[in-house]
Amino acid sequence: MRRRAELAVLVVAATTSCHAGPPGPELVAAPAEGEVAAILKGELARAVADDRILFVYVGASWCEPCDRFRRAVERGGLRERLPRFRFVAFDRDRDGARLAAAGCASKLLPLFARPDADGRCSTARLEGAQAGDAGTMELTAKLRALVGAGGGARVPP
């Protein structure tokens, strides 16, 4: 019995050590109600405390590039490419009016925007993406470049 317990500890330790390094990206579902600016101010404070790079993410269920990006984040497929990124996820169909009130309207989807200190979407933003896996990879490169170009904290190589 003791040997099994020791083996279990080794397996857990080995599994944990495989995930060393900065945490991968995460999607945080925005509440269905409430002022976007207030939500983003709270998320921005939490991101700073957690050493995360915060983006507003606006997608829609009918948007293929949005769905592909969301699934890639949820599967952990972007762990190395977007370390420490946190995306507050809104749905344009549900949240369009309140997003517009916070300066987070866009012509194309998905929208990725850095929130400013007032909880509004800044001009540090990306709109639209190609369909397919190539679109997701292009988005990750553009997000990294946006952060590196003054859109926020430095992204590890």
C-alpha positions as CSV (number, residue, x, y, z in Angstrom):
1,M,0.0,0.0,0.0
2,R,2.8,2.4,0.9
3,R,4.5,1.7,-2.5
4,R,1.3,2.7,-4.3
5,A,1.1,5.9,-2.4
6,E,4.7,6.7,-3.2
7,L,4.1,6.0,-6.9
8,A,1.0,8.2,-6.8
9,V,3.1,11.1,-5.4
10,L,5.7,10.6,-8.1
11,V,3.1,10.6,-10.9
12,V,1.5,13.8,-9.5
13,A,4.9,15.5,-9.2
14,A,5.9,14.5,-12.7
15,T,2.6,15.8,-14.1
16,T,2.9,19.1,-12.2
17,S,6.5,19.6,-13.4
18,C,5.3,19.3,-17.0
19,H,3.3,22.5,-16.6
20,A,6.1,24.6,-15.2
21,G,6.5,28.1,-16.6
22,P,4.0,30.9,-17.0
23,P,0.3,30.0,-17.0
24,G,-1.4,29.7,-20.4
25,P,-4.2,31.9,-21.6
26,E,-7.6,31.8,-20.0
27,L,-11.1,32.9,-21.0
28,V,-13.3,34.5,-18.3
29,A,-17.0,34.7,-19.2
30,A,-18.3,38.2,-18.7
31,P,-21.4,38.5,-16.5
32,A,-24.6,38.7,-18.6
33,E,-25.6,41.9,-16.9
34,G,-23.8,45.0,-15.6
35,E,-21.9,47.9,-17.0
36,V,-18.9,46.8,-19.1
37,A,-16.6,49.6,-17.7
38,A,-17.3,48.4,-14.1
39,I,-16.7,44.8,-15.1
40,L,-13.4,45.6,-16.8
41,K,-12.1,47.8,-14.0
42,G,-12.6,44.8,-11.6
43,E,-11.0,42.4,-14.1
44,L,-8.1,44.8,-14.7
45,A,-7.4,45.0,-11.0
46,R,-7.5,41.2,-10.7
47,A,-5.3,40.8,-13.8
48,V,-2.6,43.1,-12.3
49,A,-2.8,41.1,-9.0
50,D,-2.5,37.8,-10.9
51,D,0.3,39.1,-13.2
52,R,-1.9,38.6,-16.3
53,I,-2.2,40.5,-19.6
54,L,-5.9,41.5,-19.9
55,F,-7.8,41.7,-23.2
56,V,-11.5,42.2,-23.9
57,Y,-12.6,39.5,-26.3
58,V,-15.8,39.9,-28.3
59,G,-17.1,37.0,-30.3
60,A,-20.3,35.4,-31.5
61,S,-21.6,31.8,-31.7
62,W,-21.9,32.1,-35.5
63,C,-18.3,33.4,-36.0
64,E,-16.0,30.6,-37.1
65,P,-12.7,32.3,-36.3
66,C,-14.2,33.2,-32.8
67,D,-15.2,29.6,-32.2
68,R,-11.8,28.3,-33.3
69,F,-9.9,30.7,-31.1
70,R,-12.1,30.0,-28.1
71,R,-11.6,26.2,-28.5
72,A,-7.8,26.6,-28.9
73,V,-7.6,28.5,-25.6
74,E,-9.9,26.0,-23.8
75,R,-7.9,23.0,-25.1
76,G,-4.7,24.5,-23.9
77,G,-3.3,24.7,-27.5
78,L,-2.1,28.3,-27.1
79,R,-0.3,27.9,-23.7
80,E,3.1,28.6,-25.1
81,R,2.1,31.3,-27.6
82,L,0.0,33.4,-25.2
83,P,1.4,32.9,-21.7
84,R,-0.3,34.9,-19.0
85,F,-3.0,36.3,-21.3
86,R,-6.5,36.6,-19.8
87,F,-9.5,37.3,-22.1
88,V,-12.8,38.7,-20.7
89,A,-15.2,37.1,-23.1
90,F,-18.3,38.9,-24.3
91,D,-20.9,37.9,-26.9
92,R,-21.7,40.6,-29.4
93,D,-25.2,39.4,-30.0
94,R,-26.0,39.5,-26.3
95,D,-23.8,42.4,-25.2
96,G,-23.6,44.7,-28.2
97,A,-25.3,47.8,-26.7
98,R,-23.4,47.7,-23.5
99,L,-20.1,47.0,-25.3
100,A,-20.7,50.1,-27.5
101,A,-21.3,52.2,-24.4
102,A,-17.8,51.2,-23.2
103,G,-16.1,52.0,-26.6
104,C,-15.9,48.3,-27.4
105,A,-17.9,48.3,-30.7
106,S,-16.3,46.8,-33.8
107,K,-17.1,46.2,-37.4
108,L,-15.5,42.8,-37.5
109,L,-15.2,39.8,-35.2
110,P,-13.5,38.7,-33.2
111,L,-12.5,41.9,-31.4
112,F,-9.5,41.9,-29.0
113,A,-9.0,45.2,-27.2
114,R,-6.9,46.3,-24.2
115,P,-9.0,47.9,-21.5
116,D,-7.8,51.3,-20.2
117,A,-7.9,52.3,-16.5
118,D,-11.5,53.6,-16.9
119,G,-12.7,50.2,-18.1
120,R,-13.2,51.3,-21.7
121,C,-11.7,49.6,-24.8
122,S,-8.5,51.4,-25.8
123,T,-7.2,51.9,-29.3
124,A,-4.8,49.0,-28.7
125,R,-7.1,46.5,-30.5
126,L,-7.5,43.9,-33.3
127,E,-10.6,43.3,-35.3
128,G,-11.4,40.3,-37.5
129,A,-9.5,37.1,-38.4
130,Q,-9.1,34.5,-41.2
131,A,-11.1,31.3,-40.9
132,G,-9.2,28.1,-40.1
133,D,-6.3,27.2,-37.9
134,A,-4.1,29.7,-39.8
135,G,-6.3,32.5,-38.6
136,T,-5.8,31.5,-35.0
137,M,-2.1,31.4,-35.4
138,E,-2.1,34.8,-37.1
139,L,-4.2,36.2,-34.2
140,T,-1.8,35.0,-31.6
141,A,1.1,36.6,-33.4
142,K,-0.8,39.9,-33.7
143,L,-1.8,39.8,-30.1
144,R,1.8,39.2,-29.0
145,A,2.9,42.1,-31.3
146,L,0.2,44.4,-29.9
147,V,1.4,43.8,-26.3
148,G,5.0,44.2,-27.3
149,A,4.3,47.5,-29.2
150,G,3.1,49.2,-26.0
151,G,-0.2,47.6,-25.6
152,G,0.8,46.3,-22.2
153,A,3.2,44.1,-20.2
154,R,6.1,42.3,-22.1
155,V,5.3,38.8,-23.3
156,P,8.0,36.2,-22.6
157,P,9.6,34.8,-25.8
